[in-house]
Amino acid sequence: MKERSRKSQPGSRRYDWNWRHLAALMGGNIALAFGPWTVRLSDAGPVATGFWRLALALPVLAALALANRQPLFGFRRKTWLAMAGAGLFFAADLATWHIGIHSTRLGNATLFGNAGSLILMVWGLIALRRAPHRGEWLALASAFAGAAILFGRSLEISTATLVGDLLCLLAGFFYVFYILLLQNERRHLGGWSLLAWSSLAGMPLLLALALWLGEPVLPHRWWPLLVLALGSQIVGQGLLVYALRHFPPLIIGLVLLTQPSISVIAGWFAFDETLPLLDGLGMALVATALVMARAGQKN
């Protein structure tokens, strides 16, 4: 198969990708999809698991930053503040998402945890002070319809499951603010450097919150935490950092749907979680909204 340059409309950004970039994009999403499974397998508390996810990955992230000649010191005061604030939102994202993962189905947790594209679209509309276009209205309607189905189905199971869904959705909000705070800094700093410092900034909050909640912090089994740190924080994030700039948003949005699909399979295989037809319809509606929102973003 010949490698070709993929071009968008005249005057827009040109994307040039090959099979290596596609493999990295798919591999990154697959690695991230197993994150909720390893969170469930950890015998540390959910928030403490988030702390170890960052702590175990931090030395590797710092080494990768240095290996790629990305600075770790000498930043402007504005950059330090942005990374500190991003770290707090990243910690809040992990705390709420990990607690939600323990309360709802893995497919729901992954889908709502990835709602950032849709939330970013709404944020952009508010910032521009304009009404949504037709495609944006369709995305919002699809998202609300799908979320209503999934929330209703979760409530049929228990109120705890509905709370889990809402916590995972809240995690998506926190992640959006994490992205926005680092948006300008990414233009002149490397992704590994930013990820290392935002991880370091988020660790104290996660540890303090885990202790305040009375969670077990030291695990008896380390392998789920090592898999989580390696798979989600290093391999998953690393492959996406490498691949994302080569693809248009629509392809990114479509490949993003591998995450909830894999989580549904993992939930069925490991925890006997089933996916009835109505739940599948709700997930399909929310997934469609996420793809439409992603397709409308400008890179």
C-alpha positions as CSV (number, residue, x, y, z in Angstrom):
1,M,0.0,0.0,0.0
2,K,1.5,3.3,-1.1
3,E,1.8,6.1,1.4
4,R,-0.1,9.2,0.3
5,S,-0.5,12.7,1.6
6,R,-4.0,13.3,2.8
7,K,-5.1,16.8,1.9
8,S,-8.0,18.7,3.3
9,Q,-9.8,21.6,1.5
10,P,-7.7,24.3,-0.1
11,G,-6.4,26.8,2.4
12,S,-6.8,24.4,5.3
13,R,-4.1,22.4,7.1
14,R,-2.5,19.6,5.2
15,Y,-2.3,16.2,6.9
16,D,0.4,13.7,6.0
17,W,0.1,10.3,7.7
18,N,1.2,6.7,7.0
19,W,0.6,3.3,8.6
20,R,3.1,4.0,11.5
21,H,1.1,7.1,12.5
22,L,-2.2,5.1,12.2
23,A,-0.7,2.2,14.3
24,A,0.4,4.7,16.9
25,L,-3.1,6.3,17.0
26,M,-4.8,3.0,17.4
27,G,-2.2,1.7,19.9
28,G,-2.5,4.8,22.1
29,N,-6.3,4.5,22.2
30,I,-6.2,0.8,23.0
31,A,-3.6,1.3,25.8
32,L,-5.9,4.0,27.3
33,A,-9.0,1.8,26.9
34,F,-7.6,-0.7,29.4
35,G,-7.0,2.0,32.0
36,P,-10.5,1.6,33.7
37,W,-9.9,-2.1,34.0
38,T,-6.6,-1.7,35.8
39,V,-8.2,0.9,38.1
40,R,-10.8,-1.7,39.1
41,L,-8.0,-4.3,39.7
42,S,-6.0,-2.1,42.0
43,D,-6.4,-2.8,45.7
44,A,-5.4,0.7,46.6
45,G,-8.2,3.3,46.9
46,P,-9.4,4.9,43.6
47,V,-7.9,8.3,44.4
48,A,-4.7,6.6,45.7
49,T,-4.5,4.7,42.5
50,G,-4.5,8.0,40.6
51,F,-1.6,9.2,42.8
52,W,0.4,6.1,42.0
53,R,-0.5,6.4,38.3
54,L,1.3,9.7,38.3
55,A,4.1,8.9,40.7
56,L,5.2,5.7,39.0
57,A,5.2,7.4,35.6
58,L,6.9,10.6,36.6
59,P,10.6,9.5,36.4
60,V,10.0,8.0,32.9
61,L,8.2,11.2,31.7
62,A,11.1,13.3,32.9
63,A,13.6,11.0,31.2
64,L,11.6,11.2,28.0
65,A,11.5,15.0,28.2
66,L,15.3,15.1,28.5
67,A,15.8,12.5,25.8
68,N,13.7,14.6,23.4
69,R,15.6,17.8,24.5
70,Q,12.5,19.3,26.1
71,P,13.2,21.8,28.9
72,L,12.3,20.9,32.5
73,F,13.4,24.2,34.1
74,G,13.8,27.9,33.3
75,F,10.1,28.5,32.4
76,R,8.3,31.9,32.6
77,R,6.2,32.6,35.6
78,K,3.1,32.3,33.4
79,T,4.1,28.8,32.3
80,W,4.8,27.7,35.9
81,L,1.3,28.9,36.9
82,A,-0.3,27.2,33.9
83,M,1.3,23.9,34.7
84,A,0.4,24.1,38.4
85,G,-3.2,24.9,37.6
86,A,-3.3,22.2,35.0
87,G,-1.9,19.7,37.5
88,L,-4.7,20.5,39.9
89,F,-7.4,20.0,37.2
90,F,-5.6,16.8,36.1
91,A,-5.7,15.5,39.7
92,A,-9.4,16.4,39.9
93,D,-10.0,14.6,36.6
94,L,-8.3,11.4,37.8
95,A,-9.9,11.5,41.3
96,T,-13.5,11.9,40.0
97,W,-13.0,9.5,37.1
98,H,-11.4,6.7,39.2
99,I,-14.2,7.0,41.8
100,G,-16.7,6.8,39.0
101,I,-15.1,3.8,37.5
102,H,-15.7,1.8,40.7
103,S,-19.4,2.8,40.6
104,T,-20.5,2.4,37.0
105,R,-19.9,0.1,34.0
106,L,-16.6,0.3,32.3
107,G,-18.1,1.3,28.9
108,N,-20.0,4.2,30.5
109,A,-16.9,5.3,32.4
110,T,-14.8,5.4,29.3
111,L,-17.5,7.1,27.2
112,F,-18.3,9.9,29.7
113,G,-14.7,10.3,30.6
114,N,-13.9,11.1,27.0
115,A,-16.7,13.7,26.7
116,G,-14.1,16.5,26.5
117,S,-14.5,17.0,22.7
118,L,-18.2,17.8,23.2
119,I,-17.5,20.0,26.2
120,L,-14.8,21.9,24.3
121,M,-17.3,22.5,21.5
122,V,-19.8,24.0,24.0
123,W,-17.0,26.0,25.6
124,G,-16.0,27.4,22.2
125,L,-19.6,28.4,21.4
126,I,-19.8,30.3,24.7
127,A,-16.4,32.0,24.1
128,L,-17.5,33.1,20.6
129,R,-20.9,34.1,21.8
130,R,-22.7,32.5,18.9
131,A,-25.5,30.0,18.4
132,P,-24.6,26.5,17.3
133,H,-24.6,25.6,13.6
134,R,-26.8,22.8,12.4
135,G,-24.1,20.1,12.8
136,E,-23.5,21.4,16.4
137,W,-27.2,21.2,17.2
138,L,-27.3,17.7,16.0
139,A,-24.2,16.8,18.1
140,L,-25.8,18.3,21.2
141,A,-29.2,16.6,20.6
142,S,-27.5,13.3,20.0
143,A,-25.4,13.7,23.2
144,F,-28.3,14.6,25.4
145,A,-30.5,11.8,24.0
146,G,-27.8,9.2,24.5
147,A,-26.8,10.5,27.9
148,A,-30.5,10.5,29.0
149,I,-30.8,6.8,28.0
150,L,-27.6,5.8,29.7
151,F,-28.4,7.8,32.9
152,G,-31.9,6.3,33.0
153,R,-30.5,2.8,32.5
154,S,-27.9,3.4,35.3
155,L,-30.6,4.6,37.6
156,E,-32.5,1.3,37.0
157,I,-29.5,-0.5,38.4
158,S,-28.9,1.8,41.4
159,T,-28.4,5.4,42.3
160,A,-24.7,4.6,42.9
161,T,-24.3,3.7,39.3
162,L,-26.0,6.9,38.2
163,V,-23.6,8.9,40.5
164,G,-20.7,7.0,38.9
165,D,-21.8,8.2,35.5
166,L,-22.1,11.7,36.7
167,L,-18.6,11.6,38.3
168,C,-17.1,10.3,35.0
169,L,-18.8,13.2,33.2
170,L,-17.5,15.6,35.7
171,A,-14.0,14.2,35.1
172,G,-14.5,15.2,31.4
173,F,-15.2,18.8,32.5
174,F,-12.0,18.8,34.6
175,Y,-10.0,17.4,31.7
176,V,-11.2,20.3,29.4
177,F,-9.8,22.9,31.8
178,Y,-6.5,20.9,32.0
179,I,-6.3,21.1,28.2
180,L,-7.2,24.8,28.0
181,L,-4.7,25.8,30.6
182,L,-1.9,24.2,28.7
183,Q,-3.1,25.2,25.2
184,N,-0.8,28.2,24.7
185,E,2.2,26.5,26.4
186,R,2.1,23.5,24.1
187,R,3.0,25.8,21.2
188,H,6.6,26.3,22.5
189,L,7.1,23.5,25.0
190,G,7.3,19.8,24.6
191,G,4.4,17.5,25.5
192,W,6.6,15.3,27.8
193,S,7.8,18.3,29.8
194,L,4.3,19.6,30.3
195,L,3.0,16.1,31.2
196,A,5.8,15.6,33.7
197,W,5.3,18.9,35.5
198,S,1.5,18.7,35.5
199,S,1.8,15.2,36.9
200,L,4.1,16.4,39.7
201,A,1.7,19.3,40.5
202,G,-1.3,16.9,40.7
203,M,0.4,14.3,43.0
204,P,0.1,16.2,46.3
205,L,-3.6,16.9,45.8
206,L,-4.3,13.2,45.0
207,L,-2.3,11.9,48.0
208,A,-4.0,14.4,50.4
209,L,-7.4,13.6,49.1
210,A,-6.8,9.8,49.4
211,L,-5.7,10.2,53.0
212,W,-8.6,12.5,53.8
213,L,-11.0,9.9,52.4
214,G,-9.4,7.2,54.5
215,E,-8.4,5.1,51.4
216,P,-5.7,2.4,51.5
217,V,-2.7,4.1,49.9
218,L,-0.1,1.3,49.9
219,P,-1.2,-1.5,47.7
220,H,-0.6,-5.2,48.2
221,R,-0.5,-5.9,44.5
222,W,1.7,-3.5,42.5
223,W,1.3,-4.9,39.0
224,P,-2.1,-3.2,38.2
225,L,-0.6,0.2,39.2
226,L,2.5,-0.5,37.0
227,V,0.3,-1.5,34.1
228,L,-1.8,1.6,34.6
229,A,1.2,4.0,34.8
230,L,2.9,2.3,31.8
231,G,-0.2,1.8,29.7
232,S,-2.2,5.0,30.3
233,Q,0.4,7.6,31.3
234,I,3.4,6.6,29.2
235,V,2.5,4.3,26.3
236,G,-1.1,5.6,25.7
237,Q,-0.2,9.3,26.1
238,G,3.1,8.9,24.3
239,L,1.7,7.3,21.2
240,L,-1.1,9.9,21.0
241,V,1.4,12.8,21.4
242,Y,3.3,11.2,18.4
243,A,0.3,10.6,16.2
244,L,-2.4,13.2,16.8
245,R,-0.8,16.0,14.8
246,H,-0.8,13.9,11.7
247,F,-4.6,13.4,11.5
248,P,-7.7,15.5,10.9
249,P,-10.1,15.7,13.8
250,L,-12.7,13.4,12.2
251,I,-10.3,10.4,12.0
252,I,-9.2,11.1,15.6
253,G,-12.8,11.1,16.7
254,L,-13.6,7.8,14.9
255,V,-10.5,6.1,16.3
256,L,-11.4,7.5,19.8
257,L,-14.5,5.2,19.7
258,T,-12.2,2.1,20.1
259,Q,-11.8,3.1,23.8
260,P,-15.4,2.5,24.9
261,S,-15.7,-0.5,22.7
262,I,-12.7,-2.2,24.3
263,S,-13.9,-1.2,27.8
264,V,-17.3,-2.8,27.1
265,I,-15.5,-6.0,26.1
266,A,-13.2,-5.8,29.2
267,G,-16.2,-5.2,31.4
268,W,-18.1,-8.2,30.0
269,F,-15.0,-10.4,30.2
270,A,-13.7,-9.5,33.6
271,F,-16.8,-8.3,35.5
272,D,-19.8,-9.9,33.7
273,E,-21.1,-6.5,32.6
274,T,-23.6,-6.8,29.8
275,L,-24.6,-4.3,27.1
276,P,-28.4,-4.5,26.4
277,L,-29.7,-3.1,23.2
278,L,-31.0,0.1,24.7
279,D,-27.7,0.8,26.4
280,G,-26.0,0.2,23.1
281,L,-28.3,2.8,21.5
282,G,-27.4,5.3,24.2
283,M,-23.7,4.7,23.7
284,A,-24.0,5.0,20.0
285,L,-25.8,8.4,20.3
286,V,-23.1,9.8,22.6
287,A,-20.3,8.4,20.5
288,T,-21.8,10.0,17.4
289,A,-22.0,13.3,19.2
290,L,-18.3,13.0,20.2
291,V,-17.2,12.3,16.6
292,M,-19.3,15.2,15.3
293,A,-17.8,17.5,17.9
294,R,-14.3,16.3,17.1
295,A,-14.9,16.8,13.4
296,G,-15.9,20.4,14.0
297,Q,-12.6,21.3,15.8
298,K,-9.9,23.1,14.0
299,N,-6.3,21.8,14.4
